[in-house]
């Protein structure tokens, strides 16, 4: 589990918690003072494709990007508390 608090994000801040259990990857974000678009995501092992991406309990469209760290899965959302679950 990785965790960060009071991460500067525009004029506000965010707290982030990321974890995984087997083929399920979870990211939680809570923003404060952020009034614009926010992206939430998780990085999967290189070459891994998601089989399901769910934001706040609902299936969503997502973007994939191959990086040096692996396959990034990102979803646009707004300020507040959000939970992203990616199953690979």
C-alpha positions, -999 to 999 in steps of 0.1 A, spaced: 0 0 0 13 35 -10 -1 66 6 4 103 3 -13 132 20 -14 170 15 -2 166 -21 -4 200 -39 -30 199 -67 -37 232 -84 -49 256 -57 -58 227 -34 -45 194 -22 -51 157 -24 -47 126 -2 -41 94 -22 -41 57 -12 -31 30 -37 -30 -8 -32 -34 -41 -50 -44 -76 -41 -38 -102 -68 -52 -88 -100 -73 -61 -84 -58 -26 -82 -74 2 -60 -68 39 -59 -86 63 -36 -83 101 -38 -98 128 -16 -93 164 -27 -97 197 -8 -99 231 -24 -98 217 -59 -125 230 -82 -115 216 -115 -111 183 -134 -91 156 -116 -77 124 -131 -75 92 -110 -56 62 -121 -34 32 -114 -3 18 -131 -5 -19 -140 25 -41 -148 39 -36 -183 17 -53 -209 -12 -59 -186 -46 -49 -199 -76 -41 -177 -107 -64 -178 -128 -40 -158 -125 -4 -146 -150 9 -120 -151 44 -105 -173 49 -74 -191 16 -81 -199 23 -118 -181 10 -149 -164 39 -167 -145 47 -199 -108 50 -194 -75 58 -211 -45 36 -214 -9 47 -218 22 26 -219 50 42 -198 84 31 -185 66 21 -153 39 0 -169 4 4 -183 -13 36 -169 -51 35 -166 -66 69 -160 -102 82 -156 -114 118 -155 -134 128 -125 -141 159 -104 -132 171 -69 -142 151 -38 -136 115 -27 -134 88 -54 -124 52 -55 -111 35 -87 -109 -2 -89 -91 -18 -119 -93 -56 -125 -67 -71 -148 
